[in-house]
Amino acid sequence: MTDHELNEQATAKVQLAFAAKVIGLVGTLVWGYSAIVNRLNTIENDIVRMHHELELNSEFRIKWPRGEIGALPADATQDMNIEHLKGRVNKLDEHVDKLRHGASQ
């Protein structure tokens, strides 16, 4: 009877060890699968985001030089300064022309 009891205990230990290994393997596989799926979802979302940003950048790249989107406030200030300087240069040109023609006559 002692052999029979040892045999049942040994079989129970082997079955418990096998069950623990199977549970560990299944847990590892589930964790690995979820990690891979999560990584693929992250990569897919990144690609969608980059595609959207690329479309917006292309639209900006085309419309900004044409002035369809607008201008910076600094550009408006610079344009006013250029117009002011242009008027002063024209006045100075007229003054130089008067001096040249007035001195030769």
BADO-412900 format. One record per residue (C-alpha): residue number from 1; chain; residue in three letters; x, y, z. Coordinates in nm, 2 decimals. Each point is the difference from the previous one (the first is absolute). Layout:
# BADO-412900
@resi:NUM	chain:A	resn:ALA	X:X	Y:Y	Z:Z
...
END
This chain:
# BADO-412900
@resi:1	chain:A	resn:MET	X:0.00	Y:0.00	Z:0.00
@resi:2	chain:A	resn:THR	X:0.29	Y:0.23	Z:0.06
@resi:3	chain:A	resn:ASP	X:0.10	Y:-0.02	Z:-0.37
@resi:4	chain:A	resn:HIS	X:-0.35	Y:0.07	Z:-0.11
@resi:5	chain:A	resn:GLU	X:-0.02	Y:0.32	Z:0.22
@resi:6	chain:A	resn:LEU	X:0.33	Y:0.12	Z:-0.12
@resi:7	chain:A	resn:ASN	X:-0.10	Y:-0.06	Z:-0.36
@resi:8	chain:A	resn:GLU	X:-0.32	Y:0.21	Z:0.04
@resi:9	chain:A	resn:GLN	X:0.19	Y:0.28	Z:0.17
@resi:10	chain:A	resn:ALA	X:0.27	Y:0.00	Z:-0.26
@resi:11	chain:A	resn:THR	X:-0.26	Y:0.00	Z:-0.28
@resi:12	chain:A	resn:ALA	X:-0.19	Y:0.29	Z:0.17
@resi:13	chain:A	resn:LYS	X:0.33	Y:0.20	Z:0.03
@resi:14	chain:A	resn:VAL	X:0.08	Y:-0.06	Z:-0.36
@resi:15	chain:A	resn:GLN	X:-0.35	Y:0.10	Z:-0.11
@resi:16	chain:A	resn:LEU	X:0.02	Y:0.32	Z:0.22
@resi:17	chain:A	resn:ALA	X:0.34	Y:0.09	Z:-0.14
@resi:18	chain:A	resn:PHE	X:-0.12	Y:-0.06	Z:-0.36
@resi:19	chain:A	resn:ALA	X:-0.31	Y:0.22	Z:0.07
@resi:20	chain:A	resn:ALA	X:0.21	Y:0.27	Z:0.15
@resi:21	chain:A	resn:LYS	X:0.23	Y:0.00	Z:-0.31
@resi:22	chain:A	resn:VAL	X:-0.30	Y:0.01	Z:-0.23
@resi:23	chain:A	resn:ILE	X:-0.15	Y:0.29	Z:0.19
@resi:24	chain:A	resn:GLY	X:0.33	Y:0.18	Z:-0.01
@resi:25	chain:A	resn:LEU	X:0.04	Y:-0.06	Z:-0.37
@resi:26	chain:A	resn:VAL	X:-0.36	Y:0.11	Z:-0.08
@resi:27	chain:A	resn:GLY	X:0.05	Y:0.31	Z:0.22
@resi:28	chain:A	resn:THR	X:0.33	Y:0.08	Z:-0.18
@resi:29	chain:A	resn:LEU	X:-0.17	Y:-0.04	Z:-0.34
@resi:30	chain:A	resn:VAL	X:-0.29	Y:0.22	Z:0.09
@resi:31	chain:A	resn:TRP	X:0.23	Y:0.27	Z:0.13
@resi:32	chain:A	resn:GLY	X:0.22	Y:-0.02	Z:-0.31
@resi:33	chain:A	resn:TYR	X:-0.30	Y:0.01	Z:-0.23
@resi:34	chain:A	resn:SER	X:-0.15	Y:0.30	Z:0.18
@resi:35	chain:A	resn:ALA	X:0.34	Y:0.18	Z:-0.01
@resi:36	chain:A	resn:ILE	X:0.03	Y:-0.06	Z:-0.38
@resi:37	chain:A	resn:VAL	X:-0.36	Y:0.12	Z:-0.06
@resi:38	chain:A	resn:ASN	X:0.06	Y:0.31	Z:0.21
@resi:39	chain:A	resn:ARG	X:0.32	Y:0.08	Z:-0.19
@resi:40	chain:A	resn:LEU	X:-0.17	Y:-0.05	Z:-0.33
@resi:41	chain:A	resn:ASN	X:-0.29	Y:0.23	Z:0.10
@resi:42	chain:A	resn:THR	X:0.25	Y:0.26	Z:0.11
@resi:43	chain:A	resn:ILE	X:0.19	Y:-0.02	Z:-0.33
@resi:44	chain:A	resn:GLU	X:-0.33	Y:0.02	Z:-0.19
@resi:45	chain:A	resn:ASN	X:-0.11	Y:0.31	Z:0.19
@resi:46	chain:A	resn:ASP	X:0.34	Y:0.16	Z:-0.06
@resi:47	chain:A	resn:ILE	X:-0.03	Y:-0.06	Z:-0.37
@resi:48	chain:A	resn:VAL	X:-0.35	Y:0.15	Z:-0.01
@resi:49	chain:A	resn:ARG	X:0.12	Y:0.30	Z:0.20
@resi:50	chain:A	resn:MET	X:0.30	Y:0.06	Z:-0.23
@resi:51	chain:A	resn:HIS	X:-0.22	Y:-0.04	Z:-0.31
@resi:52	chain:A	resn:HIS	X:-0.24	Y:0.27	Z:0.13
@resi:53	chain:A	resn:GLU	X:0.29	Y:0.23	Z:0.10
@resi:54	chain:A	resn:LEU	X:0.15	Y:-0.05	Z:-0.35
@resi:55	chain:A	resn:GLU	X:-0.33	Y:0.11	Z:-0.16
@resi:56	chain:A	resn:LEU	X:-0.02	Y:0.31	Z:0.22
@resi:57	chain:A	resn:ASN	X:0.36	Y:0.08	Z:-0.07
@resi:58	chain:A	resn:SER	X:-0.05	Y:-0.04	Z:-0.38
@resi:59	chain:A	resn:GLU	X:-0.30	Y:0.23	Z:0.02
@resi:60	chain:A	resn:PHE	X:0.20	Y:0.26	Z:0.20
@resi:61	chain:A	resn:ARG	X:0.30	Y:-0.03	Z:-0.23
@resi:62	chain:A	resn:ILE	X:-0.21	Y:0.08	Z:-0.30
@resi:63	chain:A	resn:LYS	X:-0.24	Y:0.26	Z:0.14
@resi:64	chain:A	resn:TRP	X:0.24	Y:0.21	Z:0.22
@resi:65	chain:A	resn:PRO	X:0.22	Y:0.14	Z:-0.29
@resi:66	chain:A	resn:ARG	X:-0.31	Y:0.08	Z:-0.19
@resi:67	chain:A	resn:GLY	X:-0.14	Y:0.20	Z:0.29
@resi:68	chain:A	resn:GLU	X:-0.31	Y:-0.21	Z:0.02
@resi:69	chain:A	resn:ILE	X:0.05	Y:-0.08	Z:0.37
@resi:70	chain:A	resn:GLY	X:0.10	Y:0.34	Z:0.12
@resi:71	chain:A	resn:ALA	X:0.31	Y:0.19	Z:0.10
@resi:72	chain:A	resn:LEU	X:0.19	Y:0.05	Z:0.32
@resi:73	chain:A	resn:PRO	X:-0.05	Y:0.33	Z:0.18
@resi:74	chain:A	resn:ALA	X:0.38	Y:0.06	Z:-0.04
@resi:75	chain:A	resn:ASP	X:-0.05	Y:-0.02	Z:-0.38
@resi:76	chain:A	resn:ALA	X:-0.26	Y:0.27	Z:0.01
@resi:77	chain:A	resn:THR	X:0.23	Y:0.22	Z:0.20
@resi:78	chain:A	resn:GLN	X:0.29	Y:-0.07	Z:-0.23
@resi:79	chain:A	resn:ASP	X:-0.22	Y:0.08	Z:-0.31
@resi:80	chain:A	resn:MET	X:-0.09	Y:0.34	Z:0.16
@resi:81	chain:A	resn:ASN	X:0.36	Y:0.08	Z:0.07
@resi:82	chain:A	resn:ILE	X:0.10	Y:-0.09	Z:-0.36
@resi:83	chain:A	resn:GLU	X:-0.28	Y:0.23	Z:-0.14
@resi:84	chain:A	resn:HIS	X:0.12	Y:0.28	Z:0.23
@resi:85	chain:A	resn:LEU	X:0.36	Y:-0.05	Z:-0.11
@resi:86	chain:A	resn:LYS	X:-0.10	Y:-0.02	Z:-0.36
@resi:87	chain:A	resn:GLY	X:-0.18	Y:0.34	Z:0.03
@resi:88	chain:A	resn:ARG	X:0.31	Y:0.15	Z:0.16
@resi:89	chain:A	resn:VAL	X:0.23	Y:-0.14	Z:-0.27
@resi:90	chain:A	resn:ASN	X:-0.23	Y:0.15	Z:-0.27
@resi:91	chain:A	resn:LYS	X:0.02	Y:0.34	Z:0.17
@resi:92	chain:A	resn:LEU	X:0.38	Y:-0.02	Z:0.03
@resi:93	chain:A	resn:ASP	X:0.02	Y:-0.10	Z:-0.37
@resi:94	chain:A	resn:GLU	X:-0.21	Y:0.31	Z:-0.09
@resi:95	chain:A	resn:HIS	X:0.22	Y:0.22	Z:0.22
@resi:96	chain:A	resn:VAL	X:0.32	Y:-0.14	Z:-0.16
@resi:97	chain:A	resn:ASP	X:-0.14	Y:0.05	Z:-0.35
@resi:98	chain:A	resn:LYS	X:-0.08	Y:0.36	Z:0.09
@resi:99	chain:A	resn:LEU	X:0.35	Y:0.06	Z:0.12
@resi:100	chain:A	resn:ARG	X:0.15	Y:-0.16	Z:-0.31
@resi:101	chain:A	resn:HIS	X:-0.22	Y:0.19	Z:-0.24
@resi:102	chain:A	resn:GLY	X:0.01	Y:0.32	Z:0.19
@resi:103	chain:A	resn:ALA	X:0.38	Y:0.00	Z:0.03
@resi:104	chain:A	resn:SER	X:0.05	Y:-0.06	Z:-0.38
@resi:105	chain:A	resn:GLN	X:-0.24	Y:0.27	Z:-0.11
END
